Amino acid sequence: MLDFLDNLYIGAAIRTQMFIDSFKKDERGVSSIVATVLLILIVVLLAALFWGKISEWFSTTWEKIMGQSNTIG
C-alpha cells in the first residue's frame, strides 16, 4: 500500500515539475503582454504631457455642473 502511495506521489511531483517547466518555456503570450504595457505607458505619458489642459477642462466642466446644481427641482 505504501509503495502505491509513494509511486502516486512521485508521479504527481514529476507531472507538476514537467508542467512548470513547459509553462516557463511557453512564449505565446509574451508579445501581447509587452504590447499592453507599452499602450499603458503611452497613455500615461500623454496624460502627463497634456495635464494642464486636462485639469483645466475638468475644472471648467465641474464648475458648470456645480453652478447649475441649484436649478434642479
Contacts in CASP RR format, 6 or more apart in sequence:
PFRMAT RR
TARGET T0000
AUTHOR 0000-0000-0000
METHOD contacts of the structure
MODEL  1
MLDFLDNLYIGAAIRTQMFIDSFKKDERGVSSIVATVLLILIVVLLAALF
WGKISEWFSTTWEKIMGQSNTIG
47 54 0 8 1.000
END
